[in-house]
Amino acid sequence: MALSTSSLLFSHLSIPKTPKPPRLLFKTHNPTLSLRLRCSSSTATPASTSFDLRSYWTSLISVIESELDDALTVQYPENMYEAMRYSVFCGGAKRAPPIMCIASCELFGTPRAAALPTAAALEFVHAASHVHDDLPCMDAAPLRRGRPSTHAQYGVDVALLVGDALFPLGYNHVIAKTPPDLVPRDALVSVLNEIARTVGCTGMAAGQLLDLTGAAASGEVEVLQVLEKKFGALAECSAVCGGMLAGAGEEDQAALREYGRTVGVLYELVDDVLMESNGQAGKMRSNVSVVRTLGMERALELVEQLRDKAKNGLQRFGDQYGDRVLPLYSFVDYAVERGFVVEGGVEAGSMAAAAASSAAASS
C-alpha cells in the first residue's frame, strides 16, 4: 500500500540524502557489534556540566515503579489485575516514556511530582500497546523481554482485555493523582487529549495497521512514516506532555514534539540496524525494516541525520534553561550508542524505600 509523500506528519522527518563523509565507530552494549556512523556537523551535547544519564535514569526508575505499583493494586477480578501487573512489571522494562516526560517537565523548573501521574499513565499505555502488538493477529510474538508475552501466559482473550483495561487506567490516574496545586485543570485536559491522539488512528493504531499491510516495504517515505506512527508517536507524546504539565508555550511544545518524535524513530531505527547486523530477520511478523527496504548504508546515514536533527532541535532549550536540558540531549546519544543496559520492571513493592528516598531528595 503506497502512502502519499505529502503526508503532513512525515514532512517533519523528511531527510535528504547526503554525501558520504568519513566514518566513526560507536560502541553499543552489545560487544559483538558497533554502529558505523558518519561524522556529524551538528552541535554536540553541552559539556559545561558532566551529566550521568545512567544515574539519572536509574534514580527515576525506582520512583516510577512505586507510582505504578500504587496505581495497579490487585483487586477483583484478581486474575485480570494479576495479568495487568504481569504486563507492566517485567524485567528489562526501561521506562523510557515516563522518564522522558519527567525530564521535559523538569526542563522548565517544575517539580517532578507534577509529572509522575502522567508518567505512569504513559507506561500503562506503553505496556498496553505491547500486549496488543504481541497478539497472534498482530505481530504474533510469543515472547516479550525474554519471557512469555501476556497472551502466551494468560490467553488471547485475557490479553485483549488487559490492553483494553490499561489504557483507561492511565487516564484515570492522571485525573485522580495529579497535584492540582502544581498543574491547572486545562493542562490536564491537554495531556489527556494528547494521549488519546497518540494511541488512536493518527498515531500508534495507524502505525500498526500500516505495518500489517506491508506499507513499510514501499520505500523511504513509507517505512519512515510507519516508524513515526508506530514508535515515534509515543515518544512525541512523552516529551510534549512533560512540557504541557509545566506550562510550556506553543513554540516550546512544538519543539518538544519534533524532538520526541525524532528520538522515537531514531531508537527503533538503531534497533533495526542492530537486529539486521546480527542476522535476525526483524520482529516476528513485523514488516518494518529500514535496512531491508533501503539497505544498510542508507539506514546508517539516516541514523546520523536523525541524531543531528534531535540535538539541533534542543538548542533553543539550552539557551533558555542551561544544564536542565542535558537529560534530553543524553537520551539522543543513548538511542544510538546504548552505552549501558537499563534494568527495570521489577515488582515495585520491594523498591518503596528507595523511591521515597529519591523523591525526598528531589523535592
C-alpha positions as CSV (number, residue, x, y, z in Angstrom):
1,M,0.0,0.0,0.0
2,A,1.6,3.2,-1.1
3,L,1.5,6.4,1.1
4,S,1.4,10.0,-0.1
5,T,4.8,11.7,0.1
6,S,2.9,14.9,1.0
7,S,2.0,13.5,4.4
8,L,1.9,16.2,7.0
9,L,3.4,14.1,9.7
10,F,6.2,12.6,7.6
11,S,7.3,16.1,6.5
12,H,8.8,16.6,9.9
13,L,11.2,13.7,9.3
14,S,12.0,14.3,5.7
15,I,15.7,13.7,5.4
16,P,17.8,14.4,2.2
17,K,20.4,12.0,1.0
18,T,23.9,13.4,1.7
19,P,27.5,12.7,0.5
20,K,29.4,10.1,2.5
21,P,31.8,11.7,4.9
22,P,34.4,9.7,6.9
23,R,33.1,7.1,9.4
24,L,33.2,6.9,13.1
25,L,32.7,3.9,15.4
26,F,30.3,4.0,18.4
27,K,30.3,1.2,20.9
28,T,27.0,-0.3,22.0
29,H,26.2,-2.6,25.0
30,N,26.5,-5.5,22.5
31,P,30.2,-6.3,22.5
32,T,30.0,-8.0,19.1
33,L,28.7,-5.1,17.2
34,S,29.5,-1.4,16.6
35,L,27.4,1.1,14.6
36,R,29.4,2.6,11.8
37,L,28.2,6.2,11.9
38,R,29.3,9.2,9.9
39,C,30.9,12.3,11.3
40,S,28.4,14.9,12.5
41,S,28.4,18.6,11.8
42,S,25.7,19.3,14.5
43,T,26.3,20.9,17.8
44,A,27.5,18.4,20.3
45,T,25.9,17.9,23.7
46,P,26.7,20.9,26.0
47,A,29.8,20.0,28.1
48,S,29.6,22.7,30.7
49,T,28.4,20.1,33.3
50,S,29.1,16.4,33.5
51,F,25.8,14.6,33.2
52,D,25.4,10.9,34.1
53,L,22.3,9.6,32.2
54,R,22.6,6.2,33.8
55,S,22.4,7.6,37.3
56,Y,19.5,9.9,36.4
57,W,17.7,7.1,34.7
58,T,18.1,4.5,37.5
59,S,17.2,7.0,40.2
60,L,13.9,7.8,38.4
61,I,13.0,4.1,37.8
62,S,12.5,3.4,41.5
63,V,10.2,6.4,41.8
64,I,8.2,5.4,38.7
65,E,8.0,1.8,39.9
66,S,6.5,2.9,43.1
67,E,3.9,5.1,41.3
68,L,3.0,2.2,39.0
69,D,2.7,-0.1,42.0
70,D,0.3,2.2,43.9
71,A,-1.8,2.7,40.8
72,L,-2.2,-1.0,40.0
73,T,-3.1,-3.0,43.1
74,V,-4.7,-6.4,42.8
75,Q,-8.4,-6.4,43.4
76,Y,-11.5,-8.2,41.9
77,P,-11.3,-9.8,39.4
78,E,-7.9,-10.9,40.6
79,N,-6.9,-12.7,37.5
80,M,-7.4,-9.6,35.4
81,Y,-5.3,-7.4,37.7
82,E,-2.6,-10.1,38.0
83,A,-2.3,-10.2,34.2
84,M,-2.2,-6.4,34.1
85,R,0.7,-6.4,36.6
86,Y,2.4,-9.1,34.6
87,S,2.3,-6.9,31.6
88,V,3.5,-3.8,33.4
89,F,6.1,-5.2,35.7
90,C,8.7,-7.3,33.9
91,G,12.5,-7.4,33.9
92,G,14.1,-5.2,31.2
93,A,11.4,-2.5,31.1
94,K,13.3,0.7,30.6
95,R,10.5,3.1,31.5
96,A,11.7,5.4,28.7
97,P,8.3,7.2,28.1
98,P,7.8,8.2,31.7
99,I,11.4,9.3,32.1
100,M,11.3,11.5,29.0
101,C,8.0,13.0,30.3
102,I,9.6,13.8,33.7
103,A,12.8,15.2,32.1
104,S,10.7,17.5,29.8
105,C,8.7,18.7,32.8
106,E,11.8,19.4,34.9
107,L,13.4,21.2,32.0
108,F,11.0,24.2,32.8
109,G,11.8,24.0,36.5
110,T,8.6,22.3,37.5
111,P,8.8,19.6,40.3
112,R,8.7,16.0,39.0
113,A,5.7,15.4,41.3
114,A,3.6,17.3,38.7
115,A,4.6,14.8,36.0
116,L,4.6,11.5,37.9
117,P,0.9,10.5,37.4
118,T,1.2,11.3,33.6
119,A,4.5,9.4,33.5
120,A,2.8,6.3,35.0
121,A,-0.1,6.7,32.5
122,L,2.4,6.7,29.6
123,E,3.9,3.5,30.9
124,F,0.4,1.9,31.1
125,V,-0.2,3.0,27.5
126,H,3.2,1.6,26.5
127,A,2.5,-1.8,28.2
128,A,-1.0,-1.9,26.6
129,S,0.5,-1.3,23.2
130,H,2.9,-4.2,23.7
131,V,0.2,-6.5,24.8
132,H,-1.9,-5.8,21.7
133,D,1.1,-5.8,19.3
134,D,2.1,-9.2,20.5
135,L,-1.3,-10.8,19.8
136,P,-1.4,-13.6,17.2
137,C,-3.4,-11.3,14.9
138,M,-0.8,-8.6,15.1
139,D,3.0,-9.3,15.4
140,A,2.4,-12.8,16.7
141,A,5.1,-12.6,19.4
142,P,5.3,-15.5,21.9
143,L,7.9,-13.6,24.0
144,R,8.3,-10.2,25.4
145,R,11.6,-9.2,27.1
146,G,12.7,-12.8,27.3
147,R,9.5,-14.3,28.9
148,P,6.1,-15.4,27.6
149,S,4.1,-12.5,26.2
150,T,0.8,-11.7,28.0
151,H,-1.3,-13.7,25.6
152,A,1.0,-16.7,25.8
153,Q,0.9,-16.6,29.6
154,Y,-2.8,-15.8,30.2
155,G,-4.6,-16.5,26.9
156,V,-5.5,-14.3,24.0
157,D,-8.9,-13.3,25.5
158,V,-7.4,-12.1,28.8
159,A,-4.6,-10.3,26.9
160,L,-7.0,-8.4,24.8
161,L,-8.9,-7.3,27.9
162,V,-5.7,-6.4,29.7
163,G,-4.7,-4.0,26.9
164,D,-8.2,-2.5,26.9
165,A,-8.1,-2.0,30.7
166,L,-4.6,-0.4,30.9
167,F,-5.5,2.5,28.6
168,P,-8.3,3.9,30.7
169,L,-6.4,3.1,33.9
170,G,-3.8,5.6,32.7
171,Y,-6.4,8.3,32.1
172,N,-8.0,7.8,35.5
173,H,-4.6,8.0,37.2
174,V,-3.8,11.4,35.5
175,I,-7.1,12.9,36.7
176,A,-7.1,11.4,40.2
177,K,-3.4,11.8,41.2
178,T,-2.0,14.9,39.5
179,P,-1.5,17.6,42.2
180,P,-3.9,20.5,41.5
181,D,-1.6,23.0,43.1
182,L,1.1,22.2,40.5
183,V,-0.9,21.6,37.3
184,P,-4.1,23.5,36.3
185,R,-7.1,21.7,35.0
186,D,-6.8,22.9,31.4
187,A,-3.3,21.4,31.3
188,L,-4.7,18.0,32.3
189,V,-7.3,18.2,29.5
190,S,-4.5,18.9,27.0
191,V,-2.5,15.9,28.3
192,L,-5.4,13.6,28.1
193,N,-6.2,14.8,24.6
194,E,-2.6,14.2,23.6
195,I,-2.5,10.7,24.9
196,A,-5.8,9.9,23.1
197,R,-4.4,11.3,19.9
198,T,-1.3,9.2,20.3
199,V,-3.0,5.8,20.7
200,G,-5.6,6.4,18.1
201,C,-6.0,6.3,14.3
202,T,-3.5,9.2,13.8
203,G,-0.8,7.5,15.9
204,M,0.1,4.1,17.2
205,A,-3.0,2.2,15.9
206,A,-2.4,3.6,12.4
207,G,1.3,2.6,12.6
208,Q,0.3,-1.0,13.5
209,L,-2.2,-1.2,10.6
210,L,0.4,0.2,8.1
211,D,2.9,-2.3,9.4
212,L,0.5,-5.2,8.9
213,T,-0.4,-4.1,5.4
214,G,3.2,-4.0,4.3
215,A,3.3,-0.3,3.7
216,A,6.9,-0.1,5.0
217,A,8.2,-2.1,2.1
218,S,7.3,0.5,-0.5
219,G,10.1,3.0,0.0
220,E,11.8,5.5,2.3
221,V,8.8,7.8,2.8
222,E,6.6,4.8,3.7
223,V,9.0,3.0,6.0
224,L,9.8,6.1,8.0
225,Q,6.2,7.0,8.3
226,V,5.4,3.6,9.8
227,L,8.2,4.1,12.3
228,E,7.0,7.6,13.1
229,K,3.4,6.5,13.8
230,K,4.1,3.1,15.5
231,F,7.0,4.2,17.6
232,G,7.7,8.0,17.3
233,A,4.2,8.9,18.3
234,L,4.6,7.7,21.9
235,A,8.0,9.4,22.3
236,E,6.5,12.6,20.9
237,C,3.6,12.4,23.4
238,S,6.0,11.7,26.3
239,A,8.1,14.8,25.5
240,V,5.3,17.2,24.9
241,C,3.2,16.1,27.9
242,G,6.0,17.0,30.2
243,G,6.0,20.4,28.7
244,M,2.3,20.8,28.9
245,L,2.3,19.9,32.6
246,A,5.0,22.6,33.2
247,G,3.1,25.3,31.3
248,A,5.3,25.4,28.2
249,G,4.2,27.8,25.4
250,E,3.2,26.7,22.0
251,E,6.6,27.1,20.4
252,D,8.3,25.1,23.1
253,Q,5.6,22.4,22.8
254,A,6.2,22.2,19.0
255,A,10.0,21.9,19.6
256,L,9.4,19.1,22.2
257,R,7.0,17.3,19.7
258,E,9.6,17.3,17.0
259,Y,12.4,16.2,19.4
260,G,10.4,13.3,20.9
261,R,9.2,12.1,17.5
262,T,12.7,12.1,16.1
263,V,14.2,10.3,19.1
264,G,11.4,7.6,18.9
265,V,12.1,6.9,15.2
266,L,15.9,7.0,15.9
267,Y,15.7,4.5,18.6
268,E,13.7,2.0,16.5
269,L,16.0,2.6,13.5
270,V,19.0,1.7,15.6
271,D,17.2,-1.4,16.8
272,D,16.6,-2.4,13.2
273,V,20.3,-1.9,12.3
274,L,21.4,-4.0,15.3
275,M,19.0,-6.8,14.6
276,E,19.9,-6.9,10.9
277,S,23.6,-6.8,11.7
278,N,23.2,-9.8,14.0
279,G,21.4,-11.8,11.3
280,Q,17.9,-11.5,12.8
281,A,15.0,-11.1,10.4
282,G,13.2,-8.4,12.3
283,K,10.5,-8.7,15.0
284,M,8.1,-11.7,14.3
285,R,5.7,-10.7,11.6
286,S,6.6,-7.0,11.6
287,N,7.4,-5.7,8.2
288,V,9.1,-2.5,9.4
289,S,12.8,-2.8,8.5
290,V,14.6,0.3,7.1
291,V,17.7,-1.9,6.5
292,R,15.8,-4.4,4.3
293,T,13.9,-1.7,2.5
294,L,16.7,0.8,1.9
295,G,19.9,-1.0,2.6
296,M,22.4,-0.7,5.5
297,E,24.2,2.3,4.0
298,R,21.1,4.5,3.8
299,A,20.0,3.2,7.3
300,L,23.2,4.4,8.8
301,E,23.0,7.8,7.1
302,L,19.5,8.2,8.5
303,V,20.7,7.3,12.0
304,E,23.3,10.1,12.0
305,Q,21.0,12.6,10.4
306,L,18.2,11.9,12.9
307,R,20.7,12.2,15.7
308,D,21.7,15.6,14.4
309,K,18.1,16.7,13.9
310,A,17.1,15.8,17.5
311,K,20.1,17.6,19.0
312,N,19.8,20.7,16.9
313,G,16.1,21.0,18.0
314,L,17.2,21.2,21.6
315,Q,19.5,24.2,21.2
316,R,16.7,26.7,22.0
317,F,16.2,25.0,25.4
318,G,19.9,25.1,26.1
319,D,19.9,28.8,25.5
320,Q,16.9,29.3,27.9
321,Y,17.4,26.7,30.6
322,G,21.1,25.8,30.6
323,D,22.0,22.4,32.1
324,R,18.4,21.4,32.7
325,V,18.4,20.3,29.0
326,L,21.2,17.8,29.5
327,P,18.9,14.7,30.1
328,L,17.2,15.3,26.8
329,Y,20.5,15.7,25.0
330,S,21.7,12.5,26.6
331,F,18.7,10.5,25.5
332,V,19.7,11.2,21.9
333,D,23.2,9.7,22.4
334,Y,21.7,6.7,24.3
335,A,19.3,6.0,21.5
336,V,22.3,5.5,19.2
337,E,25.2,4.2,21.4
338,R,23.3,2.2,24.0
339,G,26.2,2.8,26.4
340,F,24.6,0.9,29.3
341,V,21.9,-1.6,29.9
342,V,18.9,-0.2,31.8
343,E,17.3,-2.7,34.2
344,G,13.7,-2.0,35.1
345,G,10.3,-3.6,35.6
346,V,10.9,-5.2,39.0
347,E,8.0,-5.5,41.3
348,A,7.8,-2.1,42.8
349,G,6.8,-3.1,46.3
350,S,10.4,-4.1,47.1
351,M,11.6,-0.6,46.0
352,A,9.4,1.6,48.1
353,A,12.2,2.7,50.4
354,A,14.5,3.7,47.5
355,A,11.6,5.5,45.8
356,A,10.8,7.5,49.0
357,S,14.4,8.5,49.4
358,S,14.8,9.6,45.8
359,A,11.6,11.6,45.9
360,A,12.6,13.4,49.1
361,A,15.9,14.3,47.6
362,S,14.3,15.9,44.6
363,S,11.7,17.9,46.4
